[in-house]
Amino acid sequence: MQPVNQARLQIHFCVLLWGFTAILGKLITLPALPLVWWRMLLVVAALLLMPKVWRGLRAMPPRLLLAYAGIGVLVSLHWLSFYAAIKLSNASVGATCIALGPVFLAFIEPWIARRRFDTRELLIGAAVVPGVMMVVGGVPHDMRPGIAVGVLSALFVALFGSLNKRLVEHGDPLTVTCIELGTGTIFLTALAPLLPHTGPAFVLPNLHDALLLLALSFGCTLLPFALALVALRHLSAFGTQMVTNLEPVYAIVLAILLLGEQHQLDRWFYAGVVVILAAVFVHPLLNQGQRGTKQPELLGTAESHSMVD
């Protein structure tokens, strides 16, 4: 098999694994805060076992380390709001809201990169609005808070994705991931007393949740991260973006097959999903001329959601 074809299969497999994150988030009975805390802690613990990560930490200038640490706070807020959206609604709604990341990016990246706004990208953002309205109208009223939190999560994706992109050439990807997720773990530990909850904020998961957390941390984070590092060497930015945009599609299909969520949502929801995804797929078409390899630093922090850059 040619390297390019093998890379395409690998990145599709990675995106499929990332699609399972929403499913596992729904199946794990822990609230969003301890779920994210344990996931980050497990990934960081695994990364700290790698000598390459320690070498990268020692070589990184303090100012750059602090910059990645600040981004890590945004990453933790993204994951916290993403899983909170799933808990408040369901996996399909959470995955659909994350698909709004490229839309927010059209507004945020020019501001952070200090470039002019692209009118075509703004039109894509406007085109998504009817889809969002249909999605809201297609879910039960008690799930609508989940949509609001999910949209906030997509905003965090655009923020830390744009910031990561500015610093993309300055750090080893595994080291960057360790810093960002390590900082996120510390931030959530400090934030926990300020958030409303009943009982201890962090508890030992039961056997069911522990097994699913291991699958989430290693099967849906570190494994696809490692595979993507290899695959991205052979893929263009355009080709990678088109594949990774399939993540919400995979997540919604998996939610239907494994969780039966189609019984909770009506046709307006799925019509809105089609409108949103159509706009998301148009975004890389507008930038098809921008070739190159997607930066692996953006993979470790939020699955393929952060590859919208």
N, C-alpha and C positions, 0 to 999 in steps of 0.2 A: 504494500500500500504506500502511495506517495506521502511524504511528510505533511503536505498541506491537507490532504484528505483525512489523514489520521488526526491532525490538529483540529479539524472541524468536528470530527466525532468526539474528541476529548472535550472540546468546549461545550458541545451540546450536552454531554454527560454532566459536566460541571453545572450547567444551568439547570438541568433536571434536579441535581442534588440541592441546589439553592432553592428550587421550587418547593422542596420538602420542608424548608425552614418554617414556612407558615403552617404547614400541617402539624409538624412536631410542636410548634408553639401552641396550637389549639389542644393537642393531646396531653401535653404536660399540665398537670393540675396546679403547679405552683403559680402564684400571681406573677405579673410581669416583672416586678423589681427583682425578686430572688432568681427568677428564671434567667434574666439577662446577667445578673451578677455571677451566677454559677457558670454560665456559658463563657463569659469573659475570663473568669478565673482559670477555668480548665484550659482554655486556649493559651493563655499567657504562661501557665505552668509548663505546658508542653514546649512552648517556644524557648523558655529559659533553660531547657535541657540541651539546646543546640549551641555548641561553641561559636558558630558563625554569628549568632545573635549577640553574644557577649562581646565578640570582637567589634561588631558594629556599634554597640553601645559605647564602648571605650573610645572609639574613633570619632563619635559624633560631637560636634561643637555644642556647648551648652545652650546657645541661643536657638539653634535648630531643634535641639531636643525639646526645649520649651514650646516651640511652635507646634511640633507634632503632639506634644502633651495637650495643648489647647484644642487641637483638632480632635483628640481622643475624647474630650468632654462632649463635643458635638456628636461623636459616634455613639457614645453611651446614651445620649438623649434620643438619638434616632432609634436605637434598638429598644429602648424603654418604651417609647411611644408606639413603635411598630407592634410590639407584642401586647401592649395595652389595647391597641386598636383591635387586635385579633380577639382578645379576651372580651372586649365590649361588644363585638359583632361576631365575625367569623373569619376563617382563613381567606375566603374569596374576597371579602371586603378589604381586608388588610393588604392583600396582594394588589388589588385594583388601585388603591390609594397610592401605593408606592410607585405605580406606573406614572404618576404625575411628576416624578422627579425630574425628567427631562424638560417638562414645561417650566417648572421653577428655575431650572438651570438656564433657560433662555433669558431670564431676567437677571439672575444673580451673577452668572459668570462674567458678562460684560462689565458689571460694576466692580467685581473683584479684580478682573484682569485689566481694567481701565481701558476698555475698547468700546467702540460705538455699538449700540444695539443693532441687531440684525432684524430688519422689518419682517423677513420671512419667519424668523423664530417667534416674533411677537404674534404673528398671525396664527401660528400653530398653537400658541397659548390661548388665544381667543377661541380657536376651534374646539378646544377641549371643554370649554364651559358648558355647552349643551350636554356633553357626555356626563359630566359631573352631576348636572341637574337630573338626568335620567337615572343615574346610579342612586342618588339620594331618594328619588321617588320610587325606586324599585326595591328598597329594603324596608323591613318593619320599623316602626317608629322607635322601638327600644334599641335598635342597632345604630341609629344615626349618630349618637355620641362617638361610636367607633369610627365613623367616617371623618368626623372632625379631628380626632386624635391621629388618624391615619394620614390625613392631609398635612398635619404638623410634622409627622415623621418624614414625609416626602420632602418637606421644606428643609429639614435637617440634612437629608441626603444631598440635596443641591448645595447646601452651604459647605459641608465638609468635603464634598467631591471637588468643588471649585478650589478650595484652599489646598487640598492635597495636590491638585494639578499644578499649582504654582510652585510646589516644593518637590515635584516628582523626580527630579534628577539628583537629589541631594542625600538620599539614604537608601540603604539596602532594604528591599521590600519586607523581609521577615523581621528585621529590626524595627522598621517603621510600624509594622503591625503590632509588635510586642509593646512598643511605647504607647501607641494609641489605645490599645485594649487594656494595658496595665493602668494607664491613667484613668481610663473609663471605669475600671474596677474600683480604684481608690475614690473617684468622684462619687460613684453610686453609694459607696460605704458611708461617705460623709453626708450625702443627700438623704439617706434613708430615714434618719430621725425627723426630718422636716416634712416627710410625706405621710398622708393619712393611711393607717393600716391597723389591723387588729392582730395582736400577738407580736411575736418577734419578727423583725423585718427579714432576717436571714435564718432559714431553718435547714436542717439536713433533709434532703429529698428522700422519699421512700424509694423502694427498689424499682417500681414502675417508672417514676420520674427520673431516677438516677440513670437508668438504661437509656431513656430517651434523651437526657442531657448529654450523655456520652455520644450518642448518635448525632445529635445536633452540633456538638463542639468539634468532633473529629470527622464524622462522616459528611457533614454539611458545611464545614468551615476549613479545616486543615487539609483534608483530602482534595477537595476541588481547588483549593488554593495552590497546592503543589502541582496538580495536573495543569492548571491554567498557566502557571509560570512557564511550563514547557510548551504548551499549545500556542501561546501568544507570540512566540518567536517566529511562527510561520504564517500568522494571520494579519491581514490589514485592519486598520481601525474600523473601516466601514463594515467588513465582514464580521468582525467581532461584535460590533454594536447591534447588527441585525439579529445575530444569534441570541445575545444576552437580553434583547428586548422581548424574547419569548418567555422569560421567567414568569411574569404574571399569568401568561397563558397556561404554562405547565402547572402553576400553583392552583389555578381555578379548576383545571381538569382533574388534578389529583384530589382537590377538595370535593368535587362531585363524586369521584369514584370511591374515595375512602371515607368521606364524612357525610355524603348524601346532602350537601348543602344546597343543591338545586331546589329542594323542597322549602327552603327558607326564603328564597329570593324569586322575584317574578321576572317577566320578560323585559321590563324596562331596565332592570339592572344589567342584564346581559347586552341589551342594545347600547346602553351607556358605555359598557366595557369595550364594545367594538369601536365606538367613536373615539374613546381615549387612546386605545391601542393603535388606531389608524394614524392619529397625530404623532404618537410616539415613534412609529415606524417611518413616518415622513421625515423626522428630524435628521437621522443619519443620511437619508437620501439627499438632503440639501447640502450636506457636507461631504459628499462622496469623494470629492477631489482631495480631501485631506487624508493622505495615506500615512501609514506608519503603524507601529505596534502599540496596542493598548498598554498602559503602564500597569505593571503588576502590583504596585503599591496600593492601588485603589481596590484591590480584590479582597484584601484581608479584613477589611473593616465592616463591610455590609453586603457581602455577597456581590452579585452582579449589579445590585442597585447603584453602586458607586461607579460603575463603568459607563454611566451616562455621559461622562465628560468626553 
